[in-house]
Amino acid sequence: MGEKCNIGIFFCHPENGHLITLDWFDIIERMNNISRVKIVWNSRQTLLIDIDEFAKIISENDIDRIIISGFDVGISKTFIASAMEKASKNPKEIILIDFMEYGISNESDKNKAFSFVECAVKGVIFDPSEFFTNNKVNQQTLIIGGGITGIQASLEIANAGKKVFLLEKTGTIGGHMAMFDKTFPTLDCAACILTPKMVEVGQHQNIEILTYSEVKEVNGNPGNYKVKILKKARRVDITACIGCGICSEKCPSKVYSEFDSDTCLRKSIYIAFPQAVPNKYLIDESSCIYVESGKCGVCVKVCPADCIDLDEKDKEIEIDVGNIIVATGFKTFDAKKTEQYGYGKFPNVLTSLEFERLINASGPTGGEITFRSKDKKGNWVFAPNNGSPKSVAIIHCVGSRDVNHNKYCSRVCCMYSLKLAHLVKEKLPDTEVTEYFIDMRAFGKGYDEFYERIKSEDVKMIRGRASKIEQKNGQMYIRSEDIINDKLIEEKVDMVILAVGIEPRDDAGELEKILGITRSDDGWFMEANSQSNTNESFSGGITIAGVCQGPKDIPDSVVHGSAAASRVLRNIMKGKVKKGFNDFSSSEIISIVKEFSLKMEGKS
Amino acid sequence: MSVRVNTELKEELKRFGVNEWNECFHCGSCTATCPLTEENHLFPRKAMRYVQMGLKKKVVTNVDPWLCYYCGDCTTTCPRDANPGEFMMSMRRYLTSVYDWTGLSKLFYTSKIWEFVFVILFALAVILSFILFGPAVDKTLTAQGGVKLNEFAPISIIEIGDWTMAVIVAFLLISNIFNMFYKIVLSDKKVKVPFISYFIEIRQLIIHYSTQSRLLKCKKNRSFWVGHWLLMTGYTIMFIVVVVYLPWFQTEEVHSFYHPQRLLGYYATFGILFGLSVAIIGRLRKKEEKFKFSHMSDWLFIIMLYLVTLSGILIHIFRINGMPMATYYSYVAHMAILVPMIMIEVPFSKWSHLAYRPFAIYFSRLRRAGIRKQNIKINQLATA
């Protein structure tokens, strides 16, 4: 087209769903000043309704190329293309510049946004995939989060022969999956899938596990990061501990066990579960009597390996890595926020994670479904031989698909609720199990078949979101509308399981700042492209994987972990890191644009 | 049975209030939360379904909106912000216009201008009639020092006006109630109401009208009930006294404070003012769910009733203190607001709920009796 080409820009304003603070008017004004730009439309003022009129404007201004920039640009493309055809112009001369794809959302990105448009005016779509960093890439990788995603990613990279640091906040890797009893839809035992992988990670030459640690600071550029890591005082020497458990036996201090989702107590010196990796003990300083008052030290006296140092202090270490994978996972929704279900008020209203532990053979009751009761010291715990429920209700969508809490669907709850219903029926065949759901979202391979199977197992399915749990004379009642049968349900129920949704972790915001990546409106980490690239962030060397990017079930998380590993391995193998949008400054982009335009001019 | 889908129903309903109910994804939590919902009357979700699907016949024959007393629990727990509480309120407005065969109700609900035009027309008519029929302005006082009000507004004439208005309003309201009865009970050919039920269930109508106990079933409405009940009783007393016992009520003689005429008047005034202030403060603060959204018709009703009460108080004060002109002016003002309020609000607008609500309970009980009878028949057939 060359110099004579006239250009029109169609600017699409962001619609609902984009939280964006950008000064449009300024951008639109500056667009008007680019040479060769004849006209700038604005989606708020020019509604794409009348094709003939739009075509008229195109032919009047003799516009040869239209650049659709802004947000959700694809929507307008067909209309504009047909309008150009009507104006007897080449409809292929349309360039889409989607700001969302380029990671533009803030006022600070304004110059950058403008540069992308300028680039398009010159006839070049700015494609960062062609840009790699120049410096040499450090071959080591840091993976933040030791759940199934982190484990999978670290195994992939380590098996390719590269060094991995696997960082975990708690004392053992395994994450949420280690807490589950069975997996859907095949009802495989979760531990049977996970623990071999954990052991492999623990024994792998290329993997260094950093448990009980947190990321404090990240400096450097893609390909060469210096990461400061806080190693919290474990107070037990991992290399010397033989895992005999005498210390835990003698420890006088008891607190709720996080691993068991607070369904039972553990000692202050503990090991989360018998298959933990590393299988070494750990002192929880918030409950240790010695840390609190300086008196006790029973564990030190009984330890046969002499590996306990109660005065150990937190340490900070620094490692050099080339790539970082963020796989921090999720936390479950706090069921206390949905007051109508009485969680925290009625002892036998459980969250799904609590029930997952209760029904687990390694859980507090050895897999027996019992009622919650008070122990001698007044703590609510589950203990064996305490009666079993005659009717169990499972309430879906607790904290999900709800404008008062989280708007999104948590994706896993429908399926795990079906699984829990099956597990109850398996252990207590005479117990009535009822699921209260809004929509049954059985979306994966074999999932809908699983739903049909559970229905055939005499589990009652009620379409209706239960509205409240009430207690009259010590008996719980559940109230719901039965939409299919046009009835109102008010039934006795002995145990209620709340299918709580999943949320970003509390420390996701902190990590966001440390790593310099972004999060979307709902708090999950922002991916480079919601369709074609859910792994990369806007920073080149940082890859996101698993649930921290958005709700996923186990198979999807594993795949996502592997995919993240492949991106990291690409960077390592190529010896250069692909740049993300955040790694370009606007001046850099402008100089690239100039370079391009010079090239284009040279060609023409 | 063929079902007609009315694609314009949604648009039509939008003019009667908020329209967020499109958001509803039918989880049923509003129905289950509602303290008033019961077998055969599952609301508000079902009514929202009817509207979303455009089932106009189902909507206009639905009695459920009148059984809802708007505590707002459904709206606070709604996961979609669909605002089912206000939806039921909009439905009540819509149904009022459906029952009204003259079409004026729809006009008033959907057009501010027409409603004001009618208010002003009625007010002007009242003022004109005072001017035309030559008020006897008597500035002398009675022996007690009170104003000679009966010279200015002779009871015989006012009574004629009272009764004419009462007959017109009663005719309109009763015909509308019959329309409602036809839609809710008669149009459903499957339900045959046993004849005796018509008499038995009248008890419910009277009990509900006088106690409004259904309002107490909503936890959040319990404090509201006090104001509402005082307003209702105050209004009813005033209505009976003014229409039936006007010669006893509008006297020139200034009775002692403890005379029943004055005590009843004071109670009614207090009741109406108390109830009104609850509504006004609530609607201004917008804290409670039921007061968050105010339709134009809600405010108009409150303001008119407030002005009527205020001018009534002024008449009383001026009369017993011997201020003739002030009394006469406030009397005309009182009438000029009262007449349009009665003529517009009672048969066509918000005030009509004083009849529709208790009758809705009556009709729903009739229906239930019919369904019960039918079920017994079906059971007998099944056992035979």
Interface residues (C-beta under 8 A of the other chain):
Chain A: Q340 C397 R401 D402 V403 N404 I438 D439 R463 G464 R465 A466 S467 K468 R479 S480 E481 D482 I483 D486 K487 L488 I489
Chain B: F25 H26 C27 G28 S29 C30 T31 A32 T33 T37 E38 E39 L42 R45 K46 T77 C78 P79 R80 D81
